[in-house]
Amino acid sequence: MVASAHTVRPSDDVPRGFASTDAGTRTTLVAAIVFIYGVALQLARLFLRPLELFHDATHVSFTDALAFMGSTLLFQGGFALFAFGVTGFWQTRPVRKLAAWSVQALAVLIAVLETAGHAYFLNTGSTLDYPLVAFSAGRMREVAVLAVQSLSPLLLGSMISAAAAVAVLPWIADRPWARGAAASPPPTQPRWRRALFAISMIASLPLAAAGLLTHTSQAIDRATIRDPVLNVIATFHPSRRAPHSAQSTLDDEPVTIGPISAPGALRNVVIVILESARAESLTPWNASLQDAPFLAELAKSSVRFDRFYTVQTHTGRALRAILCGFEPQHRIRPPKFTHGIATHCLPNLLRDHGFSTVYFQTADERVEHRTFVIFSMGYHDFIGPSSFGHEGFEQANYLGYEDDSMLAPTRRWLEAQERSKPFLATYLTVNAHYRCALLTRHGPQRYSDDPELNCYLNALRADDFFLRALFNEYKAAGLYRNTLFVVVADHGEAFGEHSRRTHNDVPYEEALRVPLLLHDPTGTLVRPGVRADPSTQLDIAPTVLGLLGFAVKSGHFQGSSLMVPHPQVPIRAACYDPETCLSWVRGDEKFIHHFGRRPDELFDLGRDPQETTNLAGMFPQRAAELKRDLLDWDRRIKDGYAAAEAWTPPPRPDSGEAGSDSTGRVLSSSR
């Protein structure tokens, strides 16, 4: 067929070859943009954070760098090959255009995930995975707020530019004025050419998957050298395990309590949970740091626990351990508060014995559905930032304003309480949360040359000022001497000590070991002193109940009272992301299982408190034994929650009311 000036526009069934400018040009541009963007981000990680990628960042060879870059090169090369094949294979224009638009949409998704993975690594030292992506997809408001706070203007602008280029440039290239004069339709596509496109599509999958095989012995974490999108794909899997039994192992019988003897005047209880406060960064546990002088003074008249551990490095999970005394789940999706789980919690138990219950926090109460969770635990009042102003206070981070903003609401709540009625008041601070702002109201100090660590230590200093003021509120109200105070933290925080940051996936002491003080102003419930034996957040609920004079009548907690001698048991903890890391501690022996991301680690904390010498290679049988123990524990927790959520309890006479919690109580708030 010879072209002429009067060539009739070909029908949609006329095939096109390499010269096609609609689908061909579009996919070529898309593949090129995404390839360049992905490789650029991988290079940025290589140059920005080599210390968190390689064991010896000063001796990274060309082979090591190539292994690191190889994952992205192979994955992006596979995507380019797929885009080339899928748009060239189809001969009819509508199908080819649909394929081209699908490739564009996929390219935008890849660009967004590449950006998210890059930011996640820079902020945490860990790798984005599918469970976290799937969970975040249902919480876009929180994700948007976090993205604005976590992404630098350069990175955010780069992502928007890449996504816009993928969406707009192919459209521009497809305009007649950009293509120039209309080209004559090419000859019929030969079979070998269509076969080539088919081979390209087929070959793209193993080429992209080969990015999972890149490896270097220099890599600290096998997952961090993967392309972020490839790691998300690699960690996708359906639920692989059915519960071993239909009966929950977590809450076979709801907990009930009763007084040990004839009840007398009950004490009030105040629990202060310090956000992200690691023990090693507070004065009572590190005298070289003078960031918490009030806590140091308070510790002299309190019981100080030097080896106290969180059970999971995440606030929501730690709240359940502290306030309810049961193991939190080992998955990202929040649990359903059904059956007897919520009845374990201190607020529910104490409300049954006449206590008023109130919960304060300065973080946005919508984050992680905190309001629902707190009411499910049995709190009568939830006082959050939407019910009090923050004028005159500084923004601590993207979650909320500084903790001093809870002082006035505390004063108002105390003034409204019946003096004859005991109460449980709980506070969750926010100052030291990740991405903190340098607070200046109390005068910032220079504790470290690392700006992130310095900001964090100043945030803990601000918490110390808050604690002093909070205790003064209870003194001014005449309630101090009749109140038992518990000062604890949800988890610690990491600043690259073991090539990871923040807390979610950090199984080391900087994230696991947290402060605990028990303070009785009268000295009759607890005597001041120091405890060096390991203990855990699961022990707080039974400890508080025991000190108040209550005994468990039915059911059981998974922890034990810290005031009663008991045999030393292993302390197990889990990271936030499932199948990322588990830890085991008893005495000075500590073991960490990394699910293949890193070599498993065995430490002697007595001789090596900084966890620098891995002894797993010297004691392989012991490491294998502890690995089996942790995996069995992990399975029991997962099976227990699955069974608890699958089991339907008998109907209660007072159930089904609108606005009631899992125990049938009507929820209310003082707001």
MARFILUM-461417 format. One record per residue (C-alpha): residue number from 0; residue in three letters; x negated, y negated, z negated. Coordinates in steps of 0.2 Angstrom, whole numbers. Layout:
residues N
SITE    n  res      u      v      w
SITE  NUM  ALA      X      Y      Z
...
***
This chain:
residues 671
SITE    n  res      u      v      w
SITE    0  MET      0      0      0
SITE    1  VAL     -8    -16      6
SITE    2  ALA     -5    -32     -4
SITE    3  SER      2    -48      5
SITE    4  ALA      8    -65      0
SITE    5  HIS     25    -58      0
SITE    6  THR     22    -43    -11
SITE    7  VAL     38    -38    -20
SITE    8  ARG     36    -36    -39
SITE    9  PRO     33    -18    -42
SITE   10  SER     46     -8    -52
SITE   11  ASP     44     -2    -70
SITE   12  ASP     39     15    -63
SITE   13  VAL     24      9    -54
SITE   14  PRO      9     16    -63
SITE   15  ARG     -6      5    -68
SITE   16  GLY    -24      9    -71
SITE   17  PHE    -38      1    -79
SITE   18  ALA    -34    -16    -71
SITE   19  SER    -18    -17    -80
SITE   20  THR    -18    -34    -89
SITE   21  ASP     -3    -33   -100
SITE   22  ALA     -6    -17   -111
SITE   23  GLY    -24    -15   -107
SITE   24  THR    -30    -33   -111
SITE   25  ARG    -19    -33   -126
SITE   26  THR    -26    -17   -134
SITE   27  THR    -43    -22   -129
SITE   28  LEU    -42    -38   -138
SITE   29  VAL    -33    -30   -153
SITE   30  ALA    -46    -17   -155
SITE   31  ALA    -60    -29   -153
SITE   32  ILE    -53    -41   -166
SITE   33  VAL    -50    -28   -179
SITE   34  PHE    -67    -19   -176
SITE   35  ILE    -76    -35   -179
SITE   36  TYR    -66    -40   -194
SITE   37  GLY    -68    -23   -202
SITE   38  VAL    -87    -22   -199
SITE   39  ALA    -89    -40   -205
SITE   40  LEU    -81    -36   -222
SITE   41  GLN    -91    -20   -224
SITE   42  LEU   -107    -30   -221
SITE   43  ALA   -101    -43   -233
SITE   44  ARG   -100    -30   -247
SITE   45  LEU   -117    -23   -243
SITE   46  PHE   -125    -40   -245
SITE   47  LEU   -114    -47   -259
SITE   48  ARG   -114    -32   -271
SITE   49  PRO   -128    -20   -267
SITE   50  LEU   -131    -17   -286
SITE   51  GLU   -113    -10   -287
SITE   52  LEU   -116      1   -272
SITE   53  PHE   -133      9   -273
SITE   54  HIS   -143     16   -288
SITE   55  ASP   -158      7   -283
SITE   56  ALA   -153     -9   -273
SITE   57  THR   -171    -14   -271
SITE   58  HIS   -175      1   -260
SITE   59  VAL   -160      3   -249
SITE   60  SER   -167     11   -233
SITE   61  PHE   -160      9   -215
SITE   62  THR   -152     26   -217
SITE   63  ASP   -143     21   -233
SITE   64  ALA   -137      6   -225
SITE   65  LEU   -132     15   -209
SITE   66  ALA   -122     28   -220
SITE   67  PHE   -113     14   -228
SITE   68  MET   -109      5   -212
SITE   69  GLY   -105     22   -203
SITE   70  SER    -89     24   -211
SITE   71  THR    -81      8   -205
SITE   72  LEU    -90     10   -188
SITE   73  LEU    -82     27   -185
SITE   74  PHE    -65     23   -192
SITE   75  GLN    -64      7   -182
SITE   76  GLY    -71     16   -167
SITE   77  GLY    -58     29   -169
SITE   78  PHE    -44     16   -169
SITE   79  ALA    -51      7   -154
SITE   80  LEU    -51     24   -144
SITE   81  PHE    -34     28   -150
SITE   82  ALA    -28     10   -144
SITE   83  PHE    -36     13   -127
SITE   84  GLY    -28     30   -125
SITE   85  VAL    -11     27   -131
SITE   86  THR     -8     12   -120
SITE   87  GLY    -16     19   -105
SITE   88  PHE     -8     36   -105
SITE   89  TRP     10     30   -103
SITE   90  GLN     14     25    -85
SITE   91  THR     31     16    -86
SITE   92  ARG     29     -2    -91
SITE   93  PRO     42     -2   -105
SITE   94  VAL     34     12   -114
SITE   95  ARG     17      5   -112
SITE   96  LYS     22    -11   -119
SITE   97  LEU     30     -3   -134
SITE   98  ALA     14      6   -137
SITE   99  ALA      4    -10   -136
SITE  100  TRP     16    -19   -148
SITE  101  SER     14     -4   -160
SITE  102  VAL     -5     -5   -159
SITE  103  GLN     -4    -23   -163
SITE  104  ALA      7    -20   -178
SITE  105  LEU     -4     -6   -184
SITE  106  ALA    -19    -18   -182
SITE  107  VAL    -11    -31   -193
SITE  108  LEU     -8    -18   -206
SITE  109  ILE    -27    -12   -205
SITE  110  ALA    -33    -30   -207
SITE  111  VAL    -22    -33   -222
SITE  112  LEU    -28    -17   -230
SITE  113  GLU    -46    -20   -226
SITE  114  THR    -44    -37   -234
SITE  115  ALA    -36    -30   -250
SITE  116  GLY    -49    -16   -251
SITE  117  HIS    -63    -29   -250
SITE  118  ALA    -55    -40   -263
SITE  119  TYR    -52    -25   -274
SITE  120  PHE    -70    -19   -273
SITE  121  LEU    -77    -37   -277
SITE  122  ASN    -66    -39   -292
SITE  123  THR    -67    -21   -299
SITE  124  GLY    -82    -12   -291
SITE  125  SER    -69      2   -287
SITE  126  THR    -60      7   -271
SITE  127  LEU    -42      4   -266
SITE  128  ASP    -32     21   -265
SITE  129  TYR    -15     26   -259
SITE  130  PRO     -6     28   -276
SITE  131  LEU    -11     10   -280
SITE  132  VAL     -5      4   -263
SITE  133  ALA     11     13   -263
SITE  134  PHE     15      6   -281
SITE  135  SER     10    -11   -276
SITE  136  ALA     22    -11   -261
SITE  137  GLY     37    -11   -272
SITE  138  ARG     30    -26   -282
SITE  139  MET     27    -39   -269
SITE  140  ARG     30    -54   -280
SITE  141  GLU     16    -49   -292
SITE  142  VAL      5    -44   -278
SITE  143  ALA      7    -61   -270
SITE  144  VAL      2    -70   -286
SITE  145  LEU    -13    -59   -288
SITE  146  ALA    -18    -61   -270
SITE  147  VAL    -18    -80   -272
SITE  148  GLN    -29    -78   -288
SITE  149  SER    -40    -64   -282
SITE  150  LEU    -44    -69   -264
SITE  151  SER    -56    -83   -261
SITE  152  PRO    -51    -97   -249
SITE  153  LEU    -63    -90   -236
SITE  154  LEU    -57    -72   -238
SITE  155  LEU    -39    -77   -237
SITE  156  GLY    -42    -88   -222
SITE  157  SER    -51    -74   -214
SITE  158  MET    -37    -62   -216
SITE  159  ILE    -24    -75   -210
SITE  160  SER    -35    -79   -195
SITE  161  ALA    -38    -61   -191
SITE  162  ALA    -20    -56   -192
SITE  163  ALA    -15    -72   -182
SITE  164  ALA    -28    -67   -168
SITE  165  VAL    -21    -50   -167
SITE  166  ALA     -3    -56   -165
SITE  167  VAL     -6    -71   -154
SITE  168  LEU    -22    -69   -143
SITE  169  PRO    -15    -54   -134
SITE  170  TRP      1    -63   -130
SITE  171  ILE     -9    -78   -123
SITE  172  ALA    -19    -66   -113
SITE  173  ASP     -3    -59   -106
SITE  174  ARG      3    -75   -100
SITE  175  PRO      3    -78    -81
SITE  176  TRP     -6    -95    -82
SITE  177  ALA    -20    -85    -92
SITE  178  ARG    -21    -71    -80
SITE  179  GLY    -22    -82    -65
SITE  180  ALA    -14    -76    -48
SITE  181  ALA     -4    -61    -49
SITE  182  ALA    -14    -45    -45
SITE  183  SER     -8    -32    -33
SITE  184  PRO     -2    -16    -41
SITE  185  PRO    -16     -4    -42
SITE  186  PRO    -15     13    -33
SITE  187  THR     -7     28    -41
SITE  188  GLN    -16     33    -57
SITE  189  PRO    -26     49    -53
SITE  190  ARG    -24     64    -65
SITE  191  TRP    -41     63    -71
SITE  192  ARG    -39     45    -77
SITE  193  ARG    -23     50    -87
SITE  194  ALA    -32     65    -94
SITE  195  LEU    -45     53   -100
SITE  196  PHE    -33     43   -109
SITE  197  ALA    -26     59   -117
SITE  198  ILE    -43     65   -122
SITE  199  SER    -46     47   -130
SITE  200  MET    -31     49   -141
SITE  201  ILE    -35     66   -146
SITE  202  ALA    -54     62   -149
SITE  203  SER    -49     46   -159
SITE  204  LEU    -43     57   -174
SITE  205  PRO    -59     67   -178
SITE  206  LEU    -69     51   -174
SITE  207  ALA    -60     41   -187
SITE  208  ALA    -60     56   -199
SITE  209  ALA    -79     58   -197
SITE  210  GLY    -80     41   -207
SITE  211  LEU    -76     52   -223
SITE  212  LEU    -92     62   -220
SITE  213  THR   -104     48   -221
SITE  214  HIS   -115     50   -237
SITE  215  THR   -131     44   -245
SITE  216  SER   -139     50   -261
SITE  217  GLN   -141     32   -265
SITE  218  ALA   -123     29   -267
SITE  219  ILE   -116     26   -285
SITE  220  ASP    -98     31   -280
SITE  221  ARG    -94     41   -265
SITE  222  ALA    -78     32   -262
SITE  223  THR    -86     15   -262
SITE  224  ILE    -96     18   -246
SITE  225  ARG    -80     23   -237
SITE  226  ASP    -70     11   -226
SITE  227  PRO    -56      5   -238
SITE  228  VAL    -42      9   -225
SITE  229  LEU    -50     26   -223
SITE  230  ASN    -50     29   -242
SITE  231  VAL    -32     24   -243
SITE  232  ILE    -28     37   -230
SITE  233  ALA    -39     50   -238
SITE  234  THR    -30     48   -255
SITE  235  PHE    -13     51   -248
SITE  236  HIS     -5     67   -254
SITE  237  PRO     12     72   -260
SITE  238  SER     15     78   -277
SITE  239  ARG      5     94   -277
SITE  240  ARG     11    101   -294
SITE  241  ALA     27    107   -301
SITE  242  PRO     30    107   -320
SITE  243  HIS     25    123   -328
SITE  244  SER     41    123   -338
SITE  245  ALA     57    114   -338
SITE  246  GLN     55    109   -357
SITE  247  SER     45     93   -360
SITE  248  THR     29     95   -370
SITE  249  LEU     30     77   -375
SITE  250  ASP     46     74   -385
SITE  251  ASP     53     91   -390
SITE  252  GLU     62     83   -405
SITE  253  PRO     65     64   -408
SITE  254  VAL     55     57   -422
SITE  255  THR     64     52   -438
SITE  256  ILE     57     45   -454
SITE  257  GLY     62     43   -472
SITE  258  PRO     55     35   -487
SITE  259  ILE     43     46   -497
SITE  260  SER     50     41   -513
SITE  261  ALA     64     28   -519
SITE  262  PRO     61     13   -508
SITE  263  GLY     55     -2   -516
SITE  264  ALA     51    -19   -508
SITE  265  LEU     46    -16   -490
SITE  266  ARG     31    -25   -483
SITE  267  ASN     32    -35   -467
SITE  268  VAL     21    -29   -452
SITE  269  VAL     12    -40   -440
SITE  270  ILE      3    -32   -425
SITE  271  VAL     -8    -43   -414
SITE  272  ILE    -14    -34   -398
SITE  273  LEU    -29    -44   -390
SITE  274  GLU    -29    -43   -372
SITE  275  SER    -45    -36   -364
SITE  276  ALA    -55    -38   -380
SITE  277  ARG    -70    -25   -381
SITE  278  ALA    -77    -22   -398
SITE  279  GLU    -95    -26   -392
SITE  280  SER    -90    -44   -388
SITE  281  LEU    -83    -49   -405
SITE  282  THR    -93    -55   -420
SITE  283  PRO    -88    -41   -432
SITE  284  TRP    -94    -28   -420
SITE  285  ASN   -109    -38   -413
SITE  286  ALA   -116    -51   -425
SITE  287  SER   -127    -58   -412
SITE  288  LEU   -112    -66   -404
SITE  289  GLN   -104    -80   -414
SITE  290  ASP    -88    -81   -404
SITE  291  ALA    -76    -74   -417
SITE  292  PRO    -80    -82   -434
SITE  293  PHE    -62    -80   -441
SITE  294  LEU    -62    -62   -437
SITE  295  ALA    -79    -59   -445
SITE  296  GLU    -72    -67   -461
SITE  297  LEU    -56    -57   -460
SITE  298  ALA    -66    -41   -458
SITE  299  LYS    -74    -43   -475
SITE  300  SER    -57    -41   -483
SITE  301  SER    -51    -28   -471
SITE  302  VAL    -54    -10   -465
SITE  303  ARG    -65    -12   -450
SITE  304  PHE    -65      3   -438
SITE  305  ASP    -82      3   -428
SITE  306  ARG    -77     17   -416
SITE  307  PHE    -59     14   -411
SITE  308  TYR    -54     19   -393
SITE  309  THR    -40     15   -381
SITE  310  VAL    -32     30   -373
SITE  311  GLN    -30     22   -356
SITE  312  THR    -37      7   -349
SITE  313  HIS    -21     -2   -345
SITE  314  THR    -10    -14   -355
SITE  315  GLY      6     -6   -352
SITE  316  ARG      0     11   -356
SITE  317  ALA    -10      5   -371
SITE  318  LEU      6     -3   -378
SITE  319  ARG     15     14   -378
SITE  320  ALA      0     22   -387
SITE  321  ILE     -1      9   -400
SITE  322  LEU     18      6   -403
SITE  323  CYS     24     23   -400
SITE  324  GLY     10     35   -404
SITE  325  PHE     12     46   -389
SITE  326  GLU      1     49   -374
SITE  327  PRO      5     37   -359
SITE  328  GLN      7     45   -342
SITE  329  HIS     -7     49   -330
SITE  330  ARG      1     41   -314
SITE  331  ILE      4     23   -309
SITE  332  ARG     23     23   -308
SITE  333  PRO     31     18   -324
SITE  334  PRO     40     32   -334
SITE  335  LYS     58     33   -337
SITE  336  PHE     62     30   -355
SITE  337  THR     74     44   -358
SITE  338  HIS     77     58   -371
SITE  339  GLY     66     56   -387
SITE  340  ILE     52     46   -380
SITE  341  ALA     58     29   -385
SITE  342  THR     63     35   -402
SITE  343  HIS     45     38   -406
SITE  344  CYS     42     19   -406
SITE  345  LEU     39      9   -422
SITE  346  PRO     52     -4   -418
SITE  347  ASN     66      9   -416
SITE  348  LEU     60     19   -431
SITE  349  LEU     59      3   -442
SITE  350  ARG     76     -5   -436
SITE  351  ASP     84     11   -443
SITE  352  HIS     78      6   -460
SITE  353  GLY     83    -12   -460
SITE  354  PHE     68    -21   -451
SITE  355  SER     70    -35   -440
SITE  356  THR     59    -33   -424
SITE  357  VAL     52    -46   -413
SITE  358  TYR     39    -46   -399
SITE  359  PHE     30    -61   -392
SITE  360  GLN     19    -63   -377
SITE  361  THR     12    -78   -366
SITE  362  ALA     11    -68   -350
SITE  363  ASP     25    -68   -338
SITE  364  GLU     38    -56   -344
SITE  365  ARG     43    -51   -327
SITE  366  VAL     26    -43   -324
SITE  367  GLU     27    -24   -325
SITE  368  HIS     45    -25   -331
SITE  369  ARG     39    -29   -348
SITE  370  THR     56    -35   -354
SITE  371  PHE     64    -18   -351
SITE  372  VAL     50     -9   -358
SITE  373  ILE     50    -19   -374
SITE  374  PHE     68    -17   -377
SITE  375  SER     67      1   -373
SITE  376  MET     55      3   -388
SITE  377  GLY     68     -4   -399
SITE  378  TYR     63    -23   -401
SITE  379  HIS     78    -34   -405
SITE  380  ASP     70    -50   -399
SITE  381  PHE     59    -53   -385
SITE  382  ILE     51    -71   -385
SITE  383  GLY     41    -74   -369
SITE  384  PRO     35    -89   -360
SITE  385  SER     52    -92   -351
SITE  386  SER     59    -97   -368
SITE  387  PHE     46   -109   -374
SITE  388  GLY     37   -123   -365
SITE  389  HIS     18   -124   -362
SITE  390  GLU     16   -143   -362
SITE  391  GLY     -1   -148   -369
SITE  392  PHE     -8   -130   -366
SITE  393  GLU    -20   -125   -353
SITE  394  GLN    -17   -111   -340
SITE  395  ALA    -27    -96   -346
SITE  396  ASN    -26    -86   -330
SITE  397  TYR    -13    -81   -317
SITE  398  LEU     -2    -72   -330
SITE  399  GLY      1    -87   -342
SITE  400  TYR     -4   -101   -353
SITE  401  GLU    -16   -100   -368
SITE  402  ASP    -10    -90   -383
SITE  403  ASP     -8   -105   -395
SITE  404  SER      8   -108   -386
SITE  405  MET     16    -94   -396
SITE  406  LEU     13   -103   -413
SITE  407  ALA     28   -115   -412
SITE  408  PRO     40   -100   -407
SITE  409  THR     33    -90   -422
SITE  410  ARG     37   -104   -434
SITE  411  ARG     55   -106   -428
SITE  412  TRP     58    -87   -428
SITE  413  LEU     51    -86   -446
SITE  414  GLU     61   -100   -452
SITE  415  ALA     77    -91   -445
SITE  416  GLN     74    -75   -454
SITE  417  GLU     82    -68   -470
SITE  418  ARG     68    -68   -483
SITE  419  SER     75    -52   -491
SITE  420  LYS     74    -42   -474
SITE  421  PRO     57    -35   -469
SITE  422  PHE     51    -37   -451
SITE  423  LEU     40    -31   -438
SITE  424  ALA     32    -44   -427
SITE  425  THR     21    -40   -412
SITE  426  TYR     10    -52   -402
SITE  427  LEU      1    -48   -385
SITE  428  THR    -12    -61   -381
SITE  429  VAL    -17    -66   -363
SITE  430  ASN    -32    -77   -364
SITE  431  ALA    -45    -65   -360
SITE  432  HIS    -36    -56   -346
SITE  433  TYR    -45    -54   -329
SITE  434  ARG    -48    -70   -319
SITE  435  CYS    -48    -81   -334
SITE  436  ALA    -50    -99   -333
SITE  437  LEU    -62   -108   -344
SITE  438  LEU    -52   -115   -359
SITE  439  THR    -58   -132   -365
SITE  440  ARG    -46   -137   -379
SITE  441  HIS    -57   -130   -392
SITE  442  GLY    -73   -135   -384
SITE  443  PRO    -81   -122   -372
SITE  444  GLN    -98   -114   -377
SITE  445  ARG   -112   -107   -366
SITE  446  TYR   -113    -88   -371
SITE  447  SER   -120    -81   -354
SITE  448  ASP   -127    -87   -338
SITE  449  ASP   -114    -75   -329
SITE  450  PRO    -99    -87   -326
SITE  451  GLU    -87    -73   -327
SITE  452  LEU    -94    -66   -344
SITE  453  ASN    -96    -83   -351
SITE  454  CYS    -77    -87   -347
SITE  455  TYR    -72    -71   -355
SITE  456  LEU    -82    -74   -371
SITE  457  ASN    -74    -91   -372
SITE  458  ALA    -57    -84   -370
SITE  459  LEU    -61    -72   -385
SITE  460  ARG    -66    -87   -394
SITE  461  ALA    -50    -96   -390
SITE  462  ASP    -41    -80   -397
SITE  463  ASP    -51    -82   -413
SITE  464  PHE    -44    -99   -415
SITE  465  PHE    -26    -92   -411
SITE  466  LEU    -28    -79   -425
SITE  467  ARG    -34    -92   -438
SITE  468  ALA    -19   -103   -433
SITE  469  LEU     -7    -88   -433
SITE  470  PHE    -12    -82   -451
SITE  471  ASN    -10   -100   -457
SITE  472  GLU      8    -99   -450
SITE  473  TYR     12    -84   -461
SITE  474  LYS      3    -92   -476
SITE  475  ALA     13   -108   -473
SITE  476  ALA     29    -98   -473
SITE  477  GLY     25    -89   -489
SITE  478  LEU     24    -72   -480
SITE  479  TYR      6    -69   -479
SITE  480  ARG      3    -59   -495
SITE  481  ASN     18    -48   -492
SITE  482  THR     13    -43   -474
SITE  483  LEU      2    -29   -467
SITE  484  PHE     -9    -36   -452
SITE  485  VAL    -15    -25   -438
SITE  486  VAL    -27    -33   -426
SITE  487  VAL    -31    -22   -411
SITE  488  ALA    -34    -23   -392
SITE  489  ASP    -26    -14   -378
SITE  490  HIS    -43    -10   -369
SITE  491  GLY    -60    -18   -366
SITE  492  GLU    -67    -26   -350
SITE  493  ALA    -82    -22   -339
SITE  494  PHE    -94    -34   -330
SITE  495  GLY   -104    -22   -319
SITE  496  GLU   -113    -13   -333
SITE  497  HIS   -110      3   -324
SITE  498  SER   -106     -4   -307
SITE  499  ARG    -88     -7   -311
SITE  500  ARG    -78    -22   -316
SITE  501  THR    -62    -27   -325
SITE  502  HIS    -55    -11   -334
SITE  503  ASN    -42      0   -324
SITE  504  ASP    -55     13   -318
SITE  505  VAL    -69     10   -331
SITE  506  PRO    -72     26   -342
SITE  507  TYR    -87     18   -351
SITE  508  GLU    -88     11   -369
SITE  509  GLU    -86     -7   -363
SITE  510  ALA    -68     -3   -358
SITE  511  LEU    -64     11   -370
SITE  512  ARG    -71      5   -387
SITE  513  VAL    -59     -9   -394
SITE  514  PRO    -58    -18   -411
SITE  515  LEU    -46    -13   -425
SITE  516  LEU    -44    -21   -442
SITE  517  LEU    -31    -16   -455
SITE  518  HIS    -29    -31   -467
SITE  519  ASP    -19    -31   -483
SITE  520  PRO    -20    -47   -492
SITE  521  THR    -16    -39   -509
SITE  522  GLY    -29    -25   -507
SITE  523  THR    -16    -12   -513
SITE  524  LEU    -12     -3   -497
SITE  525  VAL    -29     -3   -489
SITE  526  ARG    -46     -6   -497
SITE  527  PRO    -59    -16   -487
SITE  528  GLY    -72     -6   -479
SITE  529  VAL    -80      1   -463
SITE  530  ARG    -75     17   -454
SITE  531  ALA    -87     25   -442
SITE  532  ASP    -78     40   -437
SITE  533  PRO    -70     40   -420
SITE  534  SER    -51     36   -419
SITE  535  THR    -38     31   -406
SITE  536  GLN    -23     20   -403
SITE  537  LEU    -12     35   -405
SITE  538  ASP    -16     34   -424
SITE  539  ILE     -9     17   -427
SITE  540  ALA     10     21   -427
SITE  541  PRO      8     35   -440
SITE  542  THR     -4     24   -450
SITE  543  VAL      8     10   -452
SITE  544  LEU     22     21   -456
SITE  545  GLY     12     29   -470
SITE  546  LEU      6     13   -477
SITE  547  LEU     24      7   -478
SITE  548  GLY     29     22   -488
SITE  549  PHE     38     32   -474
SITE  550  ALA     35     51   -469
SITE  551  VAL     40     59   -453
SITE  552  LYS     55     70   -457
SITE  553  SER     57     78   -439
SITE  554  GLY     47     77   -423
SITE  555  HIS     29     72   -423
SITE  556  PHE     17     59   -417
SITE  557  GLN      2     64   -406
SITE  558  GLY     -9     54   -418
SITE  559  SER    -13     55   -436
SITE  560  SER    -13     43   -451
SITE  561  LEU    -30     35   -452
SITE  562  MET    -28     34   -471
SITE  563  VAL    -27     53   -473
SITE  564  PRO    -42     64   -470
SITE  565  HIS    -41     76   -456
SITE  566  PRO    -52     87   -445
SITE  567  GLN    -61     78   -431
SITE  568  VAL    -53     81   -415
SITE  569  PRO    -58     76   -397
SITE  570  ILE    -53     59   -391
SITE  571  ARG    -47     59   -373
SITE  572  ALA    -44     45   -362
SITE  573  ALA    -39     42   -344
SITE  574  CYS    -41     28   -331
SITE  575  TYR    -26     19   -324
SITE  576  ASP    -28     26   -306
SITE  577  PRO    -23     44   -306
SITE  578  GLU    -37     57   -302
SITE  579  THR    -51     44   -304
SITE  580  CYS    -59     47   -321
SITE  581  LEU    -56     55   -338
SITE  582  SER    -66     54   -353
SITE  583  TRP    -69     65   -369
SITE  584  VAL    -77     60   -385
SITE  585  ARG    -81     69   -401
SITE  586  GLY    -94     63   -413
SITE  587  ASP   -109     56   -403
SITE  588  GLU   -105     68   -388
SITE  589  LYS    -96     60   -373
SITE  590  PHE    -91     67   -356
SITE  591  ILE    -84     59   -341
SITE  592  HIS    -76     68   -326
SITE  593  HIS    -75     57   -310
SITE  594  PHE    -65     69   -299
SITE  595  GLY    -80     70   -287
SITE  596  ARG    -82     51   -284
SITE  597  ARG    -97     51   -295
SITE  598  PRO   -107     65   -303
SITE  599  ASP    -99     70   -320
SITE  600  GLU   -108     62   -335
SITE  601  LEU   -113     69   -352
SITE  602  PHE   -120     56   -365
SITE  603  ASP   -127     57   -382
SITE  604  LEU   -120     40   -389
SITE  605  GLY   -130     41   -405
SITE  606  ARG   -146     40   -395
SITE  607  ASP   -139     32   -379
SITE  608  PRO   -125     20   -384
SITE  609  GLN   -127     10   -367
SITE  610  GLU   -123     27   -358
SITE  611  THR   -139     26   -347
SITE  612  THR   -145     44   -347
SITE  613  ASN   -134     57   -340
SITE  614  LEU   -137     74   -348
SITE  615  ALA   -125     84   -338
SITE  616  GLY   -139     91   -327
SITE  617  MET   -148     97   -342
SITE  618  PHE   -132    106   -350
SITE  619  PRO   -122    112   -335
SITE  620  GLN   -112    125   -345
SITE  621  ARG   -107    112   -358
SITE  622  ALA   -102    100   -344
SITE  623  ALA    -91    113   -335
SITE  624  GLU    -83    117   -351
SITE  625  LEU    -78     99   -355
SITE  626  LYS    -72     97   -337
SITE  627  ARG    -60    112   -339
SITE  628  ASP    -54    104   -355
SITE  629  LEU    -50     87   -348
SITE  630  LEU    -42     94   -332
SITE  631  ASP    -31    105   -343
SITE  632  TRP    -26     90   -354
SITE  633  ASP    -23     80   -338
SITE  634  ARG    -11     94   -331
SITE  635  ARG     -2     95   -348
SITE  636  ILE      2     76   -348
SITE  637  LYS      8     76   -330
SITE  638  ASP     19     92   -333
SITE  639  GLY     26     85   -349
SITE  640  TYR     31     69   -341
SITE  641  ALA     38     77   -326
SITE  642  ALA     48     89   -337
SITE  643  ALA     54     75   -348
SITE  644  GLU     61     65   -333
SITE  645  ALA     69     80   -325
SITE  646  TRP     78     86   -341
SITE  647  THR     95     79   -344
SITE  648  PRO     99     77   -363
SITE  649  PRO    117     80   -369
SITE  650  PRO    129     65   -368
SITE  651  ARG    129     55   -383
SITE  652  PRO    146     47   -390
SITE  653  ASP    139     30   -389
SITE  654  SER    129     32   -372
SITE  655  GLY    134     24   -356
SITE  656  GLU    137      6   -363
SITE  657  ALA    132     -8   -352
SITE  658  GLY    116    -16   -358
SITE  659  SER    111     -2   -370
SITE  660  ASP     94      7   -371
SITE  661  SER     90     25   -371
SITE  662  THR     96     27   -389
SITE  663  GLY    112     19   -387
SITE  664  ARG    108      3   -396
SITE  665  VAL    114    -13   -388
SITE  666  LEU    100    -24   -381
SITE  667  SER     99    -42   -387
SITE  668  SER     87    -56   -386
SITE  669  SER     85    -72   -397
SITE  670  ARG     83    -83   -381
***
